[in-house]
Each structure stands twice: as C-alpha cells, then as structure tokens.
Amino acid sequence: MKKILSLVLVSAMLLFSVAAMADVELLIGTQETGTAGYTYATAIMQCIQTIPGYSVSLVSNSSGNVTSPVLIQEGECDITVSNSAPALWASTTGVESASLPVCPDVRCIAGGLGKDFINVMFTQSFVDKTGIKTIEELVEKQQPVRMIIKKNGSFGELAAERVFGVFGIDINNPPAWLTVEKTSGGAIKDGLSDDLYDLTIDHIGSGQANTTELCLNHAMYDVQLSDATLEALCAQGYDYVTVPAGTWNGQDVDIKTVGSQQCIIVSADMDEEVAYNITKALCENREILVNTSAVLANFNPEVSGSKALTGCELHPGAARYYQEMGYAFN
C-alpha cells in the first residue's frame, strides 16, 4: 500500500511539474501593418517573448484604439492597445457615437506609452476676420464657424465631441452657428489650406504628417483651451500635456492641453501570474520598446500604473508588480 501511495504521489508531482512548465500562448490584437498600433504591438510582443515558456502571435483584428476594448471583452485576443480615456469609457459607460459598448471585463497592465494630445486650431484668416482666438469665446458669441474633423469612431472625432461637450454642445446635432464636416485626414488638410473651413480638432502626436504639412503651407492659429475646460476634460479621463513651442510651424508659445496616452489592456479573467509576468517583462525591458519606436521612450514604469495613464482598473497581477517595486499604481 505504501509503494502504491508513493507511486501516486510521484505521478502527481510529475503531472504538476509538467503543468507548471506548460507554455503560455498569447494573442495580441492590433491594427494593420504600417500603423502606430502595429508598431506598439510588435514591441510588446518582443518584451513578452523574453519570458521563458511564453509564445506570442499578432492578429490584425483591431479597427482602432477607441474600439479595441471590445476585442478583449469578446475574447478576440488576450492583449491589445487602447488609450486611457477609451479604456475608462469602455469599462464604465461606453461611447454610443463610437459604437463602443460597456466592457466591464477590461483591465490595464501598463499605460503612458506615447505622448498624444488634443490639438485645436483655427485658420489664421478666421482669427483675423473675427478676432476670436479661443473656443470659449467662440461658444459665448455663437460665432458662425465651419469645423472639419475626422470621421465617426475616430479618436479625433471623439476629441471634438468631448471639447464641445464641455459647453453642452452635441456636435452630432449642432446649433445653427456650428457647421460640422467629418472626413479623412487628407481632406481636412486640404479643406483648411483652401480656407473652406475655419476650425479643426484632433487627437494626435507631434510630427503628425497632415498637421505638419498644413502648418508649413498655410497660416494656422494654435488655440489654448481655458484651465476650466482642461479640468473638465481631465475629469473625463484625459491628462495634462504640454505641447512645446515650435511643435508646429508658426507656434511661438507652449500650449497646455490634455491627452489620452496609449495603454495595454487585458481581460479581468487573465491569470494573475501571467499578468504579473507580462507587466514585469514590459517594465524591465524598456530598451526593447524604445528601440522599436522612439515615441515609446515616453514609457515610464514608475508611473505607468497610475490612474491618469491606465484609464480603467489595473489587473491584480499588474498591481502586484507595481506594489512590489514601490511604483505608483491605482
């Protein structure tokens, strides 16, 4: 009987050892090749592949960072990239205009991968004609204005929606003085260059091609939002960002704005140890991220678990890593 019991115990230990050594296979959902999202996903994959026994694959099944939480909620992938504000909206209220339902099972493991911001510009000709230099004055005077922005569901369109929402204005049902056109980035650049439109709002990073070209070839006016407007946007999930003078041609002063940085999201159902290992691999292989894309140099593990950068709730495995390291986490 003792021999049989010993054999059973040995067999159980062997089975446990095999199970403990079993590979972890992960799927990262991303946008198509050539996008910033694909570059980020590639960098994340390389970090995770440093974990013994972990294998990672990419699948191009994401239409963008705004709706990427849906991929996690519906089990289409294990990991994907979103932004802190959409991650917050997805986990709480959803965004009807962007077809983003409530995704209660979305959790974050790290945020602050980029340095994007809400960019607001009038044409200089509009400023010269009306004397209006701020959104607040525009709304107060109800000055007729022609706004051109990106299409529904884009983060740029949502930025415009949120900015005007601070003043109780629905850009999808705008007042008579506000004309709204939604189109592609190239058409926005051309429309403003030809003075067919007066105003644009987007969520972009420095060096964005269309805005760079626009400012080089046409006089634009960089709009400073008021402190109260910025504070209201931060309450919605954005965080403060300073756009240094010279970011755009003709921009002579720093612009204080807000932005929502890229974050890495997973399911609440992900095993805690797996989430811990992924977080550790990302934070301790930062050089891989930076070597893949210079913009990822903004990633700072000491604050990447903070609420302003994660948007939604941290996964317990990620929180455990940040706590062990003494880093900020929500």
C-alpha positions as CSV (number, residue, x, y, z in Angstrom):
1,M,0.0,0.0,0.0
2,K,2.9,2.4,0.9
3,K,4.5,1.6,-2.5
4,I,1.2,2.4,-4.3
5,L,0.8,5.6,-2.4
6,S,4.4,6.6,-3.2
7,L,3.8,6.0,-6.9
8,V,0.6,8.0,-6.8
9,L,2.4,10.9,-5.1
10,V,5.3,10.8,-7.6
11,S,2.9,10.7,-10.5
12,A,1.0,13.7,-9.1
13,M,4.3,15.6,-8.7
14,L,5.3,14.8,-12.2
15,L,2.0,16.0,-13.6
16,F,2.3,19.2,-11.5
17,S,5.8,19.8,-12.8
18,V,4.7,19.3,-16.4
19,A,1.7,21.6,-15.9
20,A,4.0,24.2,-14.3
21,M,6.3,24.1,-17.3
22,A,3.5,24.3,-19.9
23,D,3.8,27.1,-22.4
24,V,1.6,30.2,-22.2
25,E,0.3,31.1,-25.6
26,L,-0.9,34.7,-26.1
27,L,-2.6,36.6,-28.9
28,I,-2.1,40.3,-29.4
29,G,-4.9,42.1,-31.3
30,T,-3.7,45.1,-33.4
31,Q,-4.3,47.3,-36.4
32,E,-2.9,46.6,-39.9
33,T,0.8,46.7,-40.8
34,G,2.2,50.2,-41.1
35,T,0.1,51.7,-38.3
36,A,1.4,53.0,-35.0
37,G,-0.7,50.4,-33.3
38,Y,1.1,47.6,-35.1
39,T,4.5,49.0,-34.2
40,Y,3.4,49.1,-30.5
41,A,2.1,45.6,-30.7
42,T,5.4,44.3,-32.2
43,A,7.3,46.0,-29.3
44,I,5.0,44.4,-26.7
45,M,5.4,41.0,-28.3
46,Q,9.2,41.3,-28.2
47,C,9.1,42.1,-24.5
48,I,6.8,39.2,-23.7
49,Q,8.9,36.8,-25.7
50,T,11.7,37.3,-23.1
51,I,9.6,35.3,-20.6
52,P,10.6,31.6,-20.7
53,G,7.8,29.4,-21.9
54,Y,5.7,32.3,-23.4
55,S,4.8,32.4,-27.1
56,V,3.0,35.4,-28.7
57,S,1.2,35.9,-32.0
58,L,-0.2,39.0,-33.6
59,V,-3.6,39.2,-35.3
60,S,-4.7,42.3,-37.3
61,N,-8.3,42.5,-36.0
62,S,-8.5,46.0,-34.5
63,S,-10.1,49.0,-36.2
64,G,-8.5,51.4,-33.8
65,N,-7.7,52.2,-30.1
66,V,-11.2,53.5,-29.4
67,T,-13.0,50.2,-30.0
68,S,-10.1,47.8,-29.1
69,P,-11.6,47.2,-25.6
70,V,-14.4,45.3,-27.4
71,L,-11.8,42.8,-28.6
72,I,-10.9,42.0,-25.0
73,Q,-14.5,41.9,-23.8
74,E,-15.4,39.5,-26.6
75,G,-12.4,37.3,-26.2
76,E,-10.9,38.0,-29.7
77,C,-7.4,38.4,-28.2
78,D,-5.6,38.3,-24.9
79,I,-3.8,41.7,-25.2
80,T,-4.3,44.8,-27.2
81,V,-3.5,48.6,-27.1
82,S,-6.1,51.2,-26.3
83,N,-5.9,54.7,-24.9
84,S,-6.6,55.6,-21.3
85,A,-9.8,57.6,-22.0
86,P,-11.4,54.9,-24.2
87,A,-10.4,52.3,-21.6
88,L,-12.1,54.3,-18.9
89,W,-15.2,54.9,-21.0
90,A,-15.4,51.2,-22.1
91,S,-15.2,50.0,-18.5
92,T,-17.9,52.4,-17.3
93,T,-20.3,54.0,-19.7
94,G,-19.3,53.1,-23.3
95,V,-19.4,55.6,-26.2
96,E,-22.6,55.3,-28.2
97,S,-21.3,57.6,-31.0
98,A,-18.2,55.4,-31.5
99,S,-20.1,52.1,-31.2
100,L,-18.2,51.3,-28.0
101,P,-20.4,49.3,-25.6
102,V,-19.7,48.9,-21.9
103,C,-16.8,46.4,-21.5
104,P,-16.7,45.7,-17.7
105,D,-14.1,43.0,-18.0
106,V,-11.3,45.2,-19.4
107,R,-8.3,45.7,-17.2
108,C,-5.0,47.6,-17.8
109,I,-1.4,46.4,-17.1
110,A,0.5,49.5,-18.2
111,G,-0.1,53.0,-19.6
112,G,1.7,56.0,-20.8
113,L,3.2,54.5,-24.0
114,G,3.0,57.7,-26.0
115,K,2.6,61.5,-25.8
116,D,-0.5,62.3,-27.9
117,F,-2.7,65.4,-27.2
118,I,-5.9,67.2,-28.2
119,N,-4.9,69.7,-30.9
120,V,-7.2,72.6,-31.6
121,M,-6.5,75.0,-34.5
122,F,-8.3,77.9,-36.2
123,T,-7.1,79.2,-39.5
124,Q,-5.3,82.5,-39.2
125,S,-7.7,84.0,-41.6
126,F,-10.7,83.2,-39.3
127,V,-8.9,84.8,-36.4
128,D,-8.1,87.9,-38.4
129,K,-11.7,88.2,-39.6
130,T,-13.4,87.6,-36.3
131,G,-10.9,88.5,-33.6
132,I,-11.8,85.2,-31.9
133,K,-8.9,83.2,-30.5
134,T,-10.5,80.7,-28.1
135,I,-13.2,78.0,-28.1
136,E,-14.7,79.6,-25.0
137,E,-15.2,83.0,-26.8
138,L,-16.5,81.2,-29.9
139,V,-19.2,79.5,-27.9
140,E,-20.1,82.6,-25.9
141,K,-20.5,84.7,-29.0
142,Q,-22.0,81.9,-31.1
143,Q,-19.8,83.0,-33.9
144,P,-20.7,81.1,-37.1
145,V,-17.8,78.6,-37.7
146,R,-17.1,75.8,-40.1
147,M,-15.4,72.8,-38.3
148,I,-13.8,69.9,-40.2
149,I,-12.8,66.8,-38.2
150,K,-12.2,63.1,-38.7
151,K,-14.9,60.5,-39.2
152,N,-17.2,59.0,-36.6
153,G,-15.5,56.5,-34.3
154,S,-12.0,58.1,-34.7
155,F,-10.3,59.4,-31.6
156,G,-10.1,62.8,-33.4
157,E,-13.9,62.9,-33.7
158,L,-14.3,61.9,-30.1
159,A,-11.9,64.7,-29.1
160,A,-14.0,67.3,-30.8
161,E,-17.1,65.7,-29.3
162,R,-15.7,65.9,-25.8
163,V,-14.3,69.5,-26.2
164,F,-17.7,70.9,-27.3
165,G,-19.4,68.6,-24.8
166,V,-17.8,70.7,-22.0
167,F,-20.1,73.5,-23.2
168,G,-23.2,71.3,-23.5
169,I,-23.0,71.2,-27.3
170,D,-23.6,68.0,-29.3
171,I,-21.6,68.2,-32.5
172,N,-23.8,65.4,-33.9
173,N,-26.8,67.7,-33.5
174,P,-25.0,71.1,-33.6
175,P,-26.5,74.6,-33.2
176,A,-27.1,76.7,-36.3
177,W,-23.9,78.6,-35.9
178,L,-21.7,75.5,-35.9
179,T,-21.2,73.6,-39.2
180,V,-19.5,70.2,-38.8
181,E,-17.9,68.2,-41.6
182,K,-16.4,64.7,-40.9
183,T,-13.9,63.3,-43.4
184,S,-10.4,61.9,-43.9
185,G,-7.1,63.4,-42.6
186,G,-6.0,64.4,-46.1
187,A,-9.3,66.1,-46.8
188,I,-9.1,68.0,-43.5
189,K,-5.6,69.4,-44.5
190,D,-6.8,70.4,-48.0
191,G,-10.1,72.0,-46.7
192,L,-8.2,74.1,-44.2
193,S,-5.5,75.0,-46.7
194,D,-8.1,76.4,-49.1
195,D,-9.9,78.2,-46.3
196,L,-13.1,76.2,-46.9
197,Y,-13.2,75.6,-43.1
198,D,-12.2,77.6,-40.0
199,L,-11.5,75.1,-37.2
200,T,-10.2,71.6,-36.6
201,I,-9.8,69.4,-33.5
202,D,-7.9,66.2,-33.4
203,H,-6.0,63.9,-31.0
204,I,-2.5,63.4,-32.4
205,G,1.2,63.5,-31.6
206,S,3.9,65.9,-32.6
207,G,5.1,65.3,-36.1
208,Q,1.8,64.0,-37.4
209,A,2.2,64.3,-41.2
210,N,-1.0,66.1,-42.2
211,T,-0.8,68.8,-39.5
212,T,2.9,69.3,-40.1
213,E,2.3,69.9,-43.8
214,L,-0.8,72.1,-43.1
215,C,1.2,74.4,-40.8
216,L,4.1,74.6,-43.2
217,N,1.9,75.7,-46.2
218,H,-0.9,77.6,-44.5
219,A,-1.1,80.1,-41.6
220,M,-2.8,78.4,-38.7
221,Y,-3.6,79.6,-35.1
222,D,-2.9,77.3,-32.2
223,V,-5.8,77.5,-29.7
224,Q,-5.3,77.5,-25.9
225,L,-8.2,75.9,-24.0
226,S,-9.0,77.6,-20.7
227,D,-8.0,76.0,-17.4
228,A,-11.6,75.2,-16.6
229,T,-12.1,73.5,-19.9
230,L,-8.9,71.4,-19.5
231,E,-10.0,70.5,-15.9
232,A,-13.4,69.3,-17.3
233,L,-11.6,67.2,-19.9
234,C,-9.3,65.6,-17.3
235,A,-12.4,64.6,-15.3
236,Q,-13.4,62.6,-18.4
237,G,-10.2,60.5,-18.4
238,Y,-7.7,62.8,-20.1
239,D,-4.4,64.0,-18.5
240,Y,-2.4,67.2,-18.9
241,V,0.1,67.5,-21.7
242,T,2.3,70.5,-22.8
243,V,2.9,71.0,-26.5
244,P,6.3,72.8,-26.7
245,A,6.7,75.9,-28.8
246,G,7.9,75.0,-32.3
247,T,6.0,71.7,-32.4
248,W,4.1,73.2,-35.4
249,N,5.4,75.8,-37.8
250,G,4.3,79.2,-36.5
251,Q,3.7,78.0,-32.9
252,D,5.6,80.5,-30.8
253,V,4.5,79.5,-27.3
254,D,3.9,76.4,-25.3
255,I,0.3,75.1,-25.5
256,K,-1.1,73.5,-22.4
257,T,-3.6,70.8,-23.4
258,V,-4.7,67.3,-22.4
259,G,-4.3,63.9,-24.0
260,S,-5.0,60.2,-23.6
261,Q,-2.0,58.0,-23.9
262,Q,-1.8,54.5,-25.2
263,C,-2.2,51.7,-22.7
264,I,-2.0,47.9,-22.7
265,I,-5.2,46.2,-21.8
266,V,-6.1,42.6,-21.0
267,S,-9.1,40.7,-19.6
268,A,-10.0,40.5,-15.9
269,D,-10.0,36.8,-16.5
270,M,-6.3,36.6,-17.3
271,D,-4.4,34.5,-14.8
272,E,-2.8,36.8,-12.2
273,E,0.6,35.3,-12.6
274,V,0.5,35.7,-16.3
275,A,-0.5,39.4,-16.0
276,Y,2.3,39.9,-13.4
277,N,4.9,38.3,-15.7
278,I,3.8,40.4,-18.7
279,T,4.0,43.6,-16.6
280,K,7.4,42.7,-15.3
281,A,8.7,41.9,-18.8
282,L,7.4,45.3,-20.2
283,C,8.8,47.3,-17.3
284,E,12.2,45.6,-17.2
285,N,12.8,45.5,-21.0
286,R,12.0,49.2,-21.7
287,E,15.0,49.3,-24.1
288,I,13.2,46.9,-26.4
289,L,10.2,49.3,-26.5
290,V,12.5,52.3,-27.2
291,N,14.5,50.5,-29.9
292,T,11.3,49.6,-31.7
293,S,9.8,53.1,-31.7
294,A,11.3,56.4,-30.4
295,V,7.8,57.5,-29.2
296,L,7.9,54.7,-26.7
297,A,10.7,56.5,-24.9
298,N,7.8,58.2,-23.0
299,F,7.0,54.9,-21.2
300,N,8.0,55.3,-17.6
301,P,7.4,52.1,-15.4
302,E,7.4,54.2,-12.2
303,V,4.1,55.9,-13.2
304,S,2.7,53.5,-15.8
305,G,0.3,52.0,-13.3
306,S,-1.2,55.4,-12.3
307,K,-4.9,56.1,-12.9
308,A,-4.3,59.0,-15.2
309,L,-2.4,56.7,-17.6
310,T,-4.3,53.4,-17.2
311,G,-7.9,54.8,-17.5
312,C,-9.6,51.6,-16.4
313,E,-8.8,49.4,-13.3
314,L,-5.5,47.7,-13.1
315,H,-5.3,43.9,-13.4
316,P,-4.4,42.5,-9.9
317,G,-1.3,40.9,-11.4
318,A,0.0,44.2,-12.7
319,A,-0.9,45.9,-9.4
320,R,1.1,43.3,-7.5
321,Y,4.2,44.1,-9.6
322,Y,4.0,47.8,-9.2
323,Q,3.4,47.4,-5.4
324,E,6.5,45.2,-5.1
325,M,8.6,47.8,-7.0
326,G,7.3,50.7,-5.0
327,Y,5.8,52.3,-8.1
328,A,2.7,54.4,-8.4
329,F,-0.5,52.4,-9.1
330,N,-4.2,52.9,-8.9
